[in-house]
Structure formats: C-alpha cells, structure tokens
Amino acid sequence: MPASAGGTWFCNGVLGAYHQGREPDEGELKLFRIDRKIAFDWKLGSPAEGIEGDDFSVVWSGYLRPPVSGEYTFRVYSDDGVRLYVNSVMLIDRWEPVNLEMTAAKEKIFLREGEFYPLRLEYKEHYINSTVYLFWEAPGLELSVVPEDCFFVEREIFDKYK
C-alpha cells in the first residue's frame, strides 16, 4: 500500500531522467523511467535502448523515507561523476571522471523516521565502465545500498512512467 505525506500519494521508486551527453542540462533527453533503487552496473553497456554506453547522464529525483531517526552518512560508488542532494542540501559534489570509487558525503544529515525528504542524484558517464550505487548508514543501520522500500515518487509520476 502506498504511503502518503500531506495528502500526496507516493509509490516505491525514483524517477530517472536519462540523457545522451555528459551534462544533464545540455544532453538530449532520451528516457524517463521509474527505477526501484539506485544500484546499477551497466559495465560497458547501455542503461537502455537508444542510449549509447558512453557519454550519458542520469538525474534521479524523488523522496527518501528513512526507517530510523538519526544522523545518516551517504556514499556513492560510481564511475564517473556524481552529485547528491538530500533535503535540498548538497552532500556529495564529485563531478570529475574517476574509475570506480566510493565517495562519502562531506557531512552527516539528520533524518527522522517516516518523514519524506527530497532526493536528487546526478550521475554522468564518460567512457568505459558505467556504475552507480547509492549507499547509506545510520545508527542501527549498517552500510548498505538504500533499499527500494525507502524510495518514493508521487503517484501521478509513478503511473505515467512505470
């Protein structure tokens, strides 16, 4: 059953906007889709039909709903650049290309159990490996990929792009 926040209905997943080009604002928008979680290893391949395996970018947006209250640390394992915003705070800004690297947020952020927090993760792929995973940890939560039951998008968006 979907969760609600202030009368707005939500469903599990995040909206992925896939672009051909390294810069989401400059690349050609190729695809919108609902991704259940942010945990991808496309290796040398493409994230979807019609998108080349190199020189693409993705912007995921939606909401996080944490299972426990506390100070959260986010990490992104990726090849290449990433920017992470939680509750409109930029926590990770590593936009330069790198080879498979785990990047920790520059600061922790307090999240309250059951509340919805805006999420935005920008990813760009230059060449060769295409990998991106979003991790978190908090008191009582070991470092793990953020599970799909903690991601949400508005029902209208989910129905349009599922």
N, C-alpha and C positions, 0 to 999 in steps of 0.2 A: 504494500500500500504506500503511495507517495506521501512524503512529509509535506507539511505546509509551514509557511512563515508569513505572518501578516496577511493571510488570505491568498497568497500566491502559491500555486501548486508546483511542486518540484518532482523530478524523476532522476534516477541514478544516471550519471554520465556527465561529461563536459562537452561543450561544442568546440569542435576543431575546425578552424578555417585554414585550408591548405592552399598555399601559393607556389607558383613556379617563380623562383627568384629568391635570392638570399635575404632580401628585406621585405617583410610582410606588407609594408605600406607602399612599396614600389613594384612588387611582383604581381603577376596575373593571378587573380583568384580562380582556382580550379575546382574547389570542392568544399562544401560544408558537410560535416557528419558528426554524429554523436559517438564519442569514444567513451567506453565504460571506465577506463582508467588511463593514466599516462604511464605506459610501460611498453615501449616499442624497441625492437631491434630488427630493423629492416635490412641490416648488413649492407650489402652492395645494391640492394633492390630499391624499389619504389614504394611509397606508402599507399599508393592507389593507382588504378589505371588512369592514364592521361597525365601523370606527373612523372617527370624524369627522376632518376635515383640520386642525382646530384643537383646542387643549386636550387633547393626548395626551402620553404619555411612554413611553420605552422604556428598559429596562435590558438591556444586553448583558453576558453573562458567559461565560467560557471561559478559554483559555490562549493565551499568546503563545509562540512558539518562534523566537528571533532567528537570522538566518542568519550573523551575525558577532558576535564578542565586542567589547564596547566601551561607551562612555558614550552612551546614547540620549537624544534630546530628542523628546518627543511634542508634537504640536499637534493641536488640533481646530478645524475650520472649521464653524461652525454658526449657526443661527438657531433656537433661542434657547439656553437654559441647558444646561450640561454639567458633569459631574464625572467625572474619570478616576482610576482606581486601577490600578497595576501592581505586582504582588508585594505587595499589601496596603498600598501607600504611595499616599496621595492626591497626585497630581501636578498636577491641574487642578481648581479649585473656582470655577467661574463659573456660578452658578445663576440669576442675574438674566437677564431677557429682553434680547436685543440683536439688532440687524439684521446678518446675515451678517458674522461676524467670525472671524478666525483668532486663537486663543488658544494661547500657548506654555505648556508646563509650567513651574512655578516652579523646578524643579531637574532636573538630568540624573539618569539612573539607569543603573547598570552592569548589563548583561545579558550572560550567557555563551552563546556559540553552542551551539545544540542543546538547551539546557535549557528546561523548561516553566515559565512564570511566570503566576500567576493574573492575569486581566484583568477589570475591571468598568468599563463606561462607562454613565453615567446621562445621559439626554437628555430635555429637556422642550420641548414646542412650545406657544407661547401662541396666536399668530394670524399670519395671512398666510403667509409662506414657511416651509417645513419642510425643513431641510437639515442634514445632519451627515456629516462626513468625518473619519476618524482618520488622521493622518499621523505619520511618524517620520523621524528621520535619525540617522546614526551615522557614525563614521569609515569611509569607503569606501562609504557609502550616502547618496545624495542625498535631499533632502526628497521624500517620495512617500507616497501612500496605502499603509497597511500591506496587503501582498498577502494574498490568501486562503490561500496555502500556508503562512502563518505563524500562522494562527488554528486553534485546536483545541478540541473538546469531547469529553467522554467518549463512547465508542461507544454505550453504553446510551441516553444523551440524544440522540445523533445519530439513532439508529434510531427513537426514539419521535417525534421532531419533524421529521424530514426531509421 
